[in-house]
């Protein structure tokens, strides 16, 4: 068939399909599928018969548009919150277990080191933090200041919530992204955050601010510290794909890693939102007795740890 | 050869083609988005100050700042056919490398990894990554398995007009016929001397010189196109 005849014969159909793509209501999947089949056939004919590039290009673009519409509503785009919470996230945690172990060590070892150093050596904290930072931290957790009645209003709670969201989640995202630099970025973020947190804890323990510091951090720490370790693990997952792609090309290994880490990213994000919420509205509440803070904190830690270990049964063998 | 065509075989048994887009349109799209984000943040900061810079207003501002910093592209890519406003202006769009629409997951991976592509400054890493592979993928695109393609409609072939078709004296292969049709369609984009030059290559078919050659070729093209 000559090209012109082909075009004349199907012009109306193509215009109709183009029109239906413009209006969102017209995209029910049955009609889309019909359009898709018709267009595929036309494009195949046009390619086979070597019609000129203007026509094949037009058909190609039309198929591409219909194809994108058709695949817009895959189940993947509709997040199944229940399945994610019960299965996908724990399973992803299980599959990342070695990376989590590495991230844990990179985070906790510098923390322990810095903690014990600042605990025994008064000056040590100044090697990690500068003097104004140390003063700020001391003021925040000074039991004497607490008794003077520094009461936070709900307004400042919301401000701090925003601050924790922005600050902490950005750190976690950066720690993940650092995996692309063969893991060096992740390593640095984890290492220095461990160092930072450890030296603050050690320093405050030495000053005997125990009863203000630990009840404050224990609650949200369950979510925050765990999520930081998870974000490091996700970063190391990428790094591992780059450094040791195995039997895949580096690019394909990286792509697979990119797919694997997606549930981790969702989970990390949610955990840090919870952490920010707990930190702003629960941890900061100084009127509650310490025993309640510790009990709730311990329960939260237990829940997070049990949950994190619940993914193994979903691994198919 | 620098070929920006990207081919995928899709269900339906055909090879679908897309044009991947390089750094320059992507830079302009990013710049437009940057301006939009800047204006957005400016307006938000003005709105939040009456509610307390270190209270309610400040808190919400920080949350929005965080969301705009990390999720502005994600939101648009997932819910607006892979296009942030800047990409829409430039007629480009983010898509999975099997040419299906980006999902929340892939969009998040590619946009969280922006931080790395930005290093050490002004997306230098991303630029180097982009120009060193055929698909113009920055690092985030590689990990997410995404591409940026052109979705701008190419110009339709103009109507042929009143050309009296002419059957060629010789038999031609299909590919040769198509080239002559293409010549007919594209003549308006070519200068006249260039048209003559191209037509003179085929004087064995047209048996004519100069203007007559071009004219003859157009008529043969119309014949192959199916004008009767």
Interface residues (C-beta under 8 A of the other chain):
Chain A: X1 X2 X3 X4 X5 X6 X36 X37 X40 X43 X44 X47 X49 X50 X51 X52 X53 X54 X55 X57 X58 X60 X61 X63 X64 X67 X68 X71 X72 X74 X76 X77 X79 X153 X155 X156 X158 X159 X160 X161 X162 X163 X165 X166 X169 X170 X173 X174 X176 X177 X178 X180 X181 X185 X238 X251 X254 X255 X257 X258 X259 X261 X262 X265 X266
Chain B: X10 X12 X13 X14 X15 X16 X17 X18 X52 X54 X55 X56 X58 X59 X60 X61 X62 X63 X65 X66 X69 X70 X78 X81 X95 X99 X100 X101 X103 X104 X105 X106 X108 X109 X112 X113 X114 X115 X116 X119 X139 X140 X142 X143 X144 X145 X151 X153 X154 X156 X157 X160 X174 X175 X177 X178 X181 X182 X185 X224 X225 X226 X227
